[in-house]
């Protein structure tokens, strides 16, 4: 099987504590031909020094004078890439061995494929694996994957290897999004080609204190929901009214639950109620609002402190 050259693209902002782990996972790939680009997005820590120390001259470090956000940093890296394929990696995550060796031959052999994804592990701040994802791909054809991505985020950025030409063809990453810009990109790519999916754990995503989702997760409704509405407005002729209601219902429910949990109960509850009104799992969503309400959580915590063995 052919192993085409690939660009490893790592956007990094104040990633001094984690960038060496990410780069070490790149060196473990033993891939025959790759260039590595780290875009330092206006960091005010020692990210660049860590890159230079572990890079040994094998990393192209691009320093941005001002912070452009993750999407802006990725656009810079895409423009600078010299290969036909781009493998994305976050500065606080890591790849497992043979990720590139597993993915690149598949996408290279299928010209209609715009990107390929895989499964992964979620890791807590103590380094413990707390879950897996991406092991059960949606039951749809490679050309219809965009429908599944409208319903929910099946793809994490470090899982993706994409054709550079396709990323440029769809206009790059939308820099208006502080978060959800990568999910917007996967939908655009899925609309412009087939999607490959390997149900195998090939990455680890770390839950770090300064990740984008930690910083902006409570504002998910300000970015993720408008992104989905934009796609629905453009795809009106390809989706039935029933499908659009189902997609919005699922998105309202998931987003509402996330920001409810992250400390915005009023806004979160309003979104969950909108999901219920659209017919999205009424009993389950209403039960969630009760069980996850701050008074109920405090009551549970009090019970656990009083009964640690329960």
Steps between C-alpha positions, in 0.01 A plus 500: 500500500625854429595734783459853359670800664289665771506828691443478876332825604493604868343834600637600840411775746673510841568127463834489679378231740369261233665562161793264566258212563320576174824515301634183665190318373578627148856362514360162610317468169808382307330631188732504198444859384340780698550868570395640837363853534428660837318833479566691822187715518641801686585304817629689801666197658797284395320293236757590233794399720348157562444452127860591422632270772318186393479585130873462432464702182226272365210736578398812311407741778283787379453777755199730467545844653133521600262229610270409209316220673520130420334533159732782398806303608382196304440710189859622519624144530288376211636777278858416598465124454702345218323164471165376370381373839466668839481311830361719778616478861418720799791614715355336812413164341698208359496229235548131563749300299426426136222760464646644182608161366141382544318800350714632214496192275119489519436862404774482234327203337159669489506822295139587586581517873538852644606390849538196721438474876545240774415419861666629814530499878400778740753557779442691825749747657655216703577306183229238543303379198138582579331408174526421131333651196477448127480121513150480355485713184159622383310254284511707182685489172834686468330760278220564751716549808415870505150413623640325808733794569204739503344299782808474720879533504633156407850627420775641724770709334798275590327207326497669159720468195363718217586586143655847500338584165156430645563719806598786269210429265242553775663828606706391799392530863250769594689734734178639644474188718695488827378140533312275258709617205642151458151346506394749235795389287417128527144570383627705206748228404234230533281699260788509251612137505479162669601447863705205624463367850728252681329356812831467682652699789791694351507821710471630857313822582608655831267700720728790591414805710579752225347323199273689262193317628592592856534865400202526266283196574250712692446702181444202273157632406660817359711308248380143446130574456544787250739276306237227473224747409719638220543153355130423528408821319733408213384137488126563510442332164685183609329455837137440587327718760489196726877451471563866577282481813683186611841657444410819688341301780809288548732801484291704746494208742873429490604864510251582774619214716864598453462864600251409776772279647764770449322751723245677279181331623249754367637504145560125504150422624346726235677307225401163645137616512525603134622150423202352684261722303657364182425147619852405607481238781256696719503281810877447495579871456256615769637240739851629428402857595379373837792267573769747390350809667747671739285431812475132408875477439571662839259253662677206334841632607377537858365144493830363366698683769272358768500151347837451329448126463176537304 
